[in-house]
């Protein structure tokens, strides 16, 4: 059985690849003098290549639970420091990967983008992402709910609220508490 945390990630983000991507097969140039650059940007990659781990011994990195297109964007960002054409979906996926591989700059870019693109339609998904990966993002989602959602009943009628209430009751309680306090202050 999946843990609540894993289920919550999958509910928010959708299903990811279950078969590993082997970077040397997918991206041969990963190993052509660029390993140091990737290792310099990610403590996780650095540990893989500087310690006697499987990746170092076999000269292969196995990436699981990441969409191939998201992996390409992540590696491009790690190599160039540039990104374009973000969407809420790609920023959400990249936030997960950035957190997993400890890419703080990429994580920050994704959080800023998601904060700037919060809406009634995605606020609960962004809330869960924030709870899993970034406290500031979580706070932005709570602020949005408290200050922009004039009728909480509209949010509570959404299927995502019901899922949140059942699977992450402590987070749902945080929202309800914040809404009540916010309304009391007005």
C-alpha positions as CSV (number, residue, x, y, z in Angstrom):
1,X,0.0,0.0,0.0
2,X,1.2,3.5,-0.9
3,X,2.0,5.9,1.9
4,X,-0.2,9.0,2.3
5,X,2.6,11.2,1.2
6,X,3.2,9.2,-2.0
7,X,-0.6,9.0,-2.7
8,X,-0.8,12.8,-2.2
9,X,2.0,13.4,-4.7
10,X,0.4,11.1,-7.3
11,X,-3.0,12.7,-6.8
12,X,-1.6,16.1,-7.4
13,X,0.8,15.3,-10.1
14,X,-0.6,12.3,-11.9
15,X,1.2,9.1,-12.7
16,X,4.9,9.2,-13.4
17,X,7.2,6.7,-15.1
18,X,7.6,3.5,-13.2
19,X,10.4,2.2,-15.4
20,X,13.8,3.9,-14.9
21,X,15.4,6.1,-17.4
22,X,19.1,5.4,-17.7
23,X,20.7,8.7,-18.4
24,X,23.6,7.3,-20.4
25,X,21.2,5.6,-22.8
26,X,18.8,8.5,-23.1
27,X,21.4,11.3,-23.0
28,X,24.9,10.1,-24.0
29,X,26.3,13.6,-23.6
30,X,25.5,13.4,-19.9
31,X,28.7,11.5,-19.5
32,X,30.8,13.4,-22.0
33,X,32.5,15.8,-19.6
34,X,29.3,17.2,-18.2
35,X,29.0,15.0,-15.1
36,X,31.0,17.5,-13.1
37,X,28.6,20.3,-14.1
38,X,25.6,18.3,-13.0
39,X,27.3,17.2,-9.8
40,X,28.2,20.9,-9.1
41,X,24.5,21.8,-9.3
42,X,23.0,18.9,-7.4
43,X,24.2,17.5,-4.1
44,X,22.4,14.3,-5.0
45,X,24.3,13.9,-8.3
46,X,27.5,14.9,-6.5
47,X,27.0,12.1,-3.9
48,X,26.3,9.6,-6.7
49,X,29.6,10.3,-8.5
50,X,31.9,11.2,-5.6
51,X,31.1,8.2,-3.5
52,X,31.4,4.5,-4.2
53,X,27.7,4.2,-5.1
54,X,26.1,2.1,-7.8
55,X,26.0,5.1,-10.2
56,X,29.7,5.7,-9.9
57,X,30.7,2.0,-10.2
58,X,28.4,1.4,-13.2
59,X,28.7,4.9,-14.7
60,X,24.9,5.0,-15.0
61,X,22.2,7.0,-13.3
62,X,18.8,5.5,-13.0
63,X,16.0,8.1,-12.9
64,X,12.6,6.9,-11.8
65,X,9.2,8.5,-11.4
66,X,9.9,11.4,-13.6
67,X,8.4,12.2,-17.0
68,X,11.0,12.1,-19.8
69,X,10.1,15.7,-20.9
70,X,10.5,17.0,-17.3
71,X,13.9,15.3,-17.0
72,X,15.0,17.0,-20.2
73,X,13.9,20.4,-18.9
74,X,15.6,19.7,-15.6
75,X,18.9,18.7,-17.2
76,X,18.8,21.7,-19.6
77,X,18.2,24.0,-16.7
78,X,21.1,22.4,-14.7
79,X,23.4,22.8,-17.7
80,X,22.4,26.3,-19.0
81,X,20.6,27.9,-16.0
82,X,17.8,28.8,-18.4
83,X,14.2,27.8,-18.8
84,X,11.3,28.8,-20.9
85,X,7.6,28.0,-21.5
86,X,6.7,27.0,-18.0
87,X,3.2,25.8,-17.4
88,X,1.5,25.0,-14.0
89,X,1.9,21.3,-14.9
90,X,5.6,21.5,-15.8
91,X,6.4,23.8,-12.8
92,X,4.6,21.3,-10.5
93,X,6.6,18.4,-11.9
94,X,9.8,20.3,-11.9
95,X,9.2,21.3,-8.3
96,X,9.0,17.6,-7.3
97,X,12.2,16.8,-9.2
98,X,14.0,19.9,-7.9
99,X,13.2,18.9,-4.4
100,X,14.2,15.3,-5.0
101,X,17.6,16.3,-6.5
102,X,18.1,19.3,-4.2
103,X,18.2,21.9,-7.0
104,X,17.4,25.0,-4.9
105,X,17.5,27.5,-7.8
106,X,15.1,25.4,-9.9
107,X,12.9,24.9,-6.9
108,X,12.8,28.7,-6.3
109,X,11.9,29.3,-10.0
110,X,9.1,26.8,-9.9
111,X,7.7,28.2,-6.6
112,X,7.7,31.8,-7.9
113,X,5.9,30.7,-11.1
114,X,3.3,28.7,-9.2
115,X,2.7,31.5,-6.8
116,X,2.1,33.9,-9.7
117,X,-0.3,31.5,-11.3
118,X,-2.5,30.4,-8.4
119,X,-6.2,30.3,-9.3
120,X,-9.3,28.8,-7.8
121,X,-8.9,25.8,-10.2
122,X,-5.4,24.9,-9.0
123,X,-5.0,26.4,-5.5
124,X,-5.6,23.0,-3.7
125,X,-3.1,21.3,-5.9
126,X,-0.6,24.1,-5.3
127,X,-1.3,23.9,-1.5
128,X,-0.4,20.2,-1.4
129,X,2.7,20.8,-3.5
130,X,3.7,23.6,-1.0
131,X,3.0,21.3,1.9
132,X,5.3,18.6,0.3
133,X,8.1,20.8,-1.1
134,X,8.0,24.5,-0.1
135,X,6.5,26.2,3.0
136,X,6.4,29.6,1.2
137,X,4.3,28.1,-1.6
138,X,2.0,26.6,1.0
139,X,1.6,30.0,2.7
140,X,0.8,31.6,-0.7
141,X,-1.9,29.1,-1.3
142,X,-3.4,29.6,2.1
143,X,-3.3,33.4,1.6
144,X,-5.1,33.0,-1.7
145,X,-7.8,30.9,-0.1
146,X,-8.3,33.3,2.7
147,X,-8.2,36.5,0.7
148,X,-9.4,35.7,-2.8
149,X,-11.9,32.9,-2.2
150,X,-15.0,35.0,-1.2
151,X,-17.2,31.9,-0.7
152,X,-15.4,29.0,0.8
153,X,-18.4,26.8,-0.2
154,X,-17.2,27.1,-3.8
155,X,-13.8,25.6,-2.9
156,X,-15.4,23.0,-0.5
157,X,-17.6,21.8,-3.4
158,X,-14.6,20.8,-5.5
159,X,-13.5,17.2,-5.7
160,X,-10.0,18.2,-4.8
161,X,-11.3,19.5,-1.4
162,X,-12.9,16.2,-0.7
163,X,-9.7,14.3,-1.5
164,X,-7.7,16.7,0.6
165,X,-10.1,16.3,3.5
166,X,-9.9,12.5,3.4
167,X,-6.2,12.0,2.6
168,X,-4.6,15.0,4.4
169,X,-7.0,16.0,7.2
170,X,-4.4,18.0,9.1
171,X,-3.8,20.2,6.0
172,X,-7.6,20.6,5.6
173,X,-7.8,21.6,9.2
174,X,-5.0,24.2,8.7
175,X,-7.1,25.7,5.8
176,X,-10.3,25.8,7.8
177,X,-8.5,27.4,10.8
178,X,-6.9,30.0,8.5
179,X,-10.2,30.8,6.9
180,X,-12.0,31.3,10.2
181,X,-9.2,33.5,11.6
182,X,-9.1,35.5,8.4
183,X,-12.8,36.1,8.5
184,X,-12.7,37.1,12.1
185,X,-10.1,39.7,11.3
186,X,-12.1,41.3,8.6
